[in-house]
């Protein structure tokens, strides 16, 4: 089984993904971390040095490699992964996608002053809220193609929705 967690930056994909992988005794994959390891630099450094298009192409290539592998895993994707280079189609063709639909207000409270999010850099909560609302509006049509949507996600809610979807098979 391949599980792909999708949603806005700060929605809880990495936190819930790690816990879910442990619960399901599966490998956890953080796609941004995989990119950083491959490139030998952080995501913000990649954006700064090579630009967003380079990052998105690399992200799409690594997503495809993982999706078509024989491995079972829980993957935390980047917030934009489903939205570029047919990412949502790759995800849905090879696994189960789970949209972690967290509120913009909660995400702002988590991310204000966070310097690891190149598209959201801001120490001003209102500025970040506007950026997140714009990202949400631009990306929602991709996120809504997920197999499962979990509003105000927690590990328990994600696990419950997954169990309901798979009929208990895991």
Secondary structure as the mmCIF struct_conf table of DSSP 4:
data_model
#
loop_
_struct_conf.conf_type_id
_struct_conf.id
_struct_conf.beg_label_comp_id
_struct_conf.beg_label_asym_id
_struct_conf.beg_label_seq_id
_struct_conf.end_label_comp_id
_struct_conf.end_label_asym_id
_struct_conf.end_label_seq_id
STRN STRN1 UNK A 2 UNK A 6
BEND BEND1 UNK A 8 UNK A 8
TURN_TY1_P TURN_TY1_P1 UNK A 9 UNK A 10
BEND BEND2 UNK A 11 UNK A 12
HELX_RH_AL_P HELX_RH_AL_P1 UNK A 13 UNK A 24
TURN_TY1_P TURN_TY1_P2 UNK A 25 UNK A 25
STRN STRN2 UNK A 27 UNK A 30
HELX_RH_AL_P HELX_RH_AL_P2 UNK A 31 UNK A 39
TURN_TY1_P TURN_TY1_P3 UNK A 40 UNK A 40
BEND BEND3 UNK A 41 UNK A 41
HELX_RH_AL_P HELX_RH_AL_P3 UNK A 43 UNK A 50
HELX_RH_AL_P HELX_RH_AL_P4 UNK A 52 UNK A 67
TURN_TY1_P TURN_TY1_P4 UNK A 68 UNK A 68
BEND BEND4 UNK A 69 UNK A 70
STRN STRN3 UNK A 73 UNK A 76
TURN_TY1_P TURN_TY1_P5 UNK A 79 UNK A 80
HELX_RH_3T_P HELX_RH_3T_P1 UNK A 81 UNK A 83
BEND BEND5 UNK A 84 UNK A 84
TURN_TY1_P TURN_TY1_P6 UNK A 85 UNK A 86
HELX_RH_AL_P HELX_RH_AL_P5 UNK A 87 UNK A 94
BEND BEND6 UNK A 95 UNK A 95
STRN STRN4 UNK A 96 UNK A 101
HELX_RH_AL_P HELX_RH_AL_P6 UNK A 104 UNK A 111
TURN_TY1_P TURN_TY1_P7 UNK A 112 UNK A 113
BEND BEND7 UNK A 115 UNK A 116
TURN_TY1_P TURN_TY1_P8 UNK A 118 UNK A 119
BEND BEND8 UNK A 120 UNK A 120
BEND BEND9 UNK A 123 UNK A 123
HELX_RH_AL_P HELX_RH_AL_P7 UNK A 125 UNK A 143
TURN_TY1_P TURN_TY1_P9 UNK A 144 UNK A 145
BEND BEND10 UNK A 146 UNK A 147
STRN STRN5 UNK A 148 UNK A 151
TURN_TY1_P TURN_TY1_P10 UNK A 152 UNK A 152
HELX_RH_AL_P HELX_RH_AL_P8 UNK A 155 UNK A 166
TURN_TY1_P TURN_TY1_P11 UNK A 167 UNK A 168
#
